[in-house]
Amino acid sequence: MGLVARNKAALLGGAAMALLVGLHTANAQEAQTNEQDKKGRVTILQRLIFGAGAEKVAIDTPQSVSVINQEDIDQKQAETIGELVKTIPGVNVSGSDRTLGQTFNIRGIGGPESGGEEGRIIVNVDGATKFYEQYRMGGLFTDTELYKRVEVLRGPASSTLYGSGALGGVINFTTKDASDFLADGQKGALRLKTAFDSNSEGALGSAILATRLNDNFEVLAAGNYRYANAYTSGDGTEIPGSEIGAPSGLLKGTYRFGDNNEQALRASYMHWQTDEDDQYYNQTGIDVPPGFGTVDRKVTDKTAIISYENPASDNPWLDLKVQASFSDTVNDQSDATLASLNRTFGYKTYQFNIQNTFDYEGDNFVNHLTVGSQSNYQERTTLKSLSGTHPQGERTGTGAFVQNEFIWDERLTLIAGARLDWQRLEPTDIAAATAKDHTAFSPKIAAHYKLNDMFAVFGSIAHTERVPTIDEVFDTAQIGRPDLKKELSNNYEAGVAVSLYDLAQQGDALQLKTTGFYNDITDLITDNGRLANPRFTNIGHARIYGAEVELGYDSDYVFGNAAYSYVIGEDLLNDTALNTVAPHEFAFTVGGRMPDRDLSFGWTSRFVAGQDRVSELPNMRLPTPSFSTHDIFLTWKPQDGVLKGFETNFRVDNIFNEQYREFLSGTAGKGRTFKLTLAKQLDW
């Protein structure tokens, strides 16, 4: 047996041994959701997870999951999505630290150099899949102010519900609702907000109007405008092209009807736009490679969704969710240094999702069976020029999935699932290119077992397949070449969860979750560079493994959390390191509350190791030294009196003005930044 096989056997054997021991030694206990109600505290690991199947808290989910809630979003005062997710273990932003140059990286999967990132990480906004690919451009164009929740599901196990090929995982964004601002008996609310950023002299203006027209119908209208000049790094260097001026908005209506108003019909429209001049084409702040120069970019992103939900609490055979969505992202480029770059790039995606969950409950068990399908049609366009390295095409796809979750004695949870996807790629105005059909299969099995009131073990095995994309199949240098094969991923995870209560004072809570993972990826599609012929080939064999640790503590007066990620990525074909793997990182937040003063405050630190595991194949990255950043924050939210409804958030990021660059970024990070947010809500 080889070393790789022994590692796999050891990982799975350890998980099985822990599970068998637990079956003989565990005692019955209450469900975790009931436990947190009794104890009174909710740590970051007790937040509810909606995207992994049946609703459950994070620490009871047999995979690595994290949730960012509205309190986190307000406290971080983030200008970009990257600022929100940077303390989640195993999650990084790849590309430059700016609105038009960010994309996600989870456990070493995801990088801006290749258009082939489609499907490796799936990003959803209220269930609508968002994707955009262009050289050194980000994949998600939006504003943090539109959201109340971000859910990150790490690893390929999420492929069952969201799409084959999610080698890195899934990120789900949830937009605000009118009910988030309306208390019982209220008819309307107006929330006004302004924010200031000292580093880039940036500002945010936001207004949210929520109204309840009657007992059944409510509407939310939100409008934002975010402005910022170019920011400076720790040594005072201005980062060209990091300025932004972006209006955004959300219109969302919800109509509830049926028994107890359980059924819900929602319709929403989200719009984001920016128009920036003299952007460096490669989004790094310098003309590398030389000759690309600058370009003016007007980017518009639209998302429209209609959905229907019927949980039917009195009918265990019906829990129906239906959704139709439309996504349109357009980048109109003009006045480029190279005239050939004056193009309009676009993605339009039409999507239809439907799923139902069947519940069955016995004397000592509960079973949730979910079946569903997702269908989509995508147009990839390039206007004003020949396609070149951004080929035009159409993708039609559909997938069917089934996932069964069995819970015995509120201790043992077994989840098994499988998904089958089919897609057809058709070229648009590409000579000699022909349509291609692909199928992909993604099975998984996962288990979680509570040994007793304090300890639990979990593990999973997941296989997924990522099919080639329009960019990879119809690139000019691919025409007439052998067909690309699917990427294959086998992922193994095992971990331990610990829950402790009443440690320092009555009602406090401490949770710890540790996950080890091993991902073996074969037939990896590699981008050999825009001048190579063929450009894309199946020459890759990668191994990514490591561990993630999350800890959360909460009490009446003290709170804290910590996260550690250790990820190693290896190119087994060339015996080199993967250039898409971020270095080891430890982050923690410790804070306090003064309930009688309505104050909370805290300190956040990130310690990032140096990264010298780099390779020249296929895209060179420069090593980065270790660094640390430290932030402080203060929140004041009066709960009564004449100031009720006011909210103040003050924050200082990078207090010590550290000069640093994230390994996966092409530009230096922000220097010391003072942030101030003032908000006021009026109710009637």
Secondary structure by P-SEA (a helix, b strand, c coil): ccaaaaaaaaaaaaaaaaaaaaaacbbbbccaaaaaaaaccccccccccccccccccccccccbbbbbcaaaaaaaccccccccccccccccccccccccbbbbbcccccccccccccccbbbbcccbbbbbbcccccccccccccccbbbbbccccccccccccccbbbbbbbbbcccccccccccbbbbbbbbbbcccccbbbbbbbbbcccccbbbbbbbbbbbbcbbbcccccccccccbbbbbbbbbbbbbbcccccbbbbbbbbbbbbbbcccccccccccccccccbbbbbbbbbbbbbbbbbccccccccbbbbbcbbbbbbbbbcccccccccbbbbbbbbbbbbbbbbbbbcccbbbbbbbbcccbbbbbbcccccccccccbbbbbcccbbbbbbbccccbbbbbbbbbbbbbbbbcccccbbbbbbbbbbbbbbbbbbcccccccccbbbbbbbccccccccccccccccbbbbbbbbbbbbbbbbbbccccccbbbbbbbbbbbbbbbccccccccccccccccccbbbbbbbbbbbbbbbcccccbbbbbbbbbbbcccccccccccccccccccccccccccccccbbbbbbbccccccccccbbbbbbccbbbbbbbbbbbbcccccccbbbbbbccccccccccccccccccccbbbbbbbbbbbcc
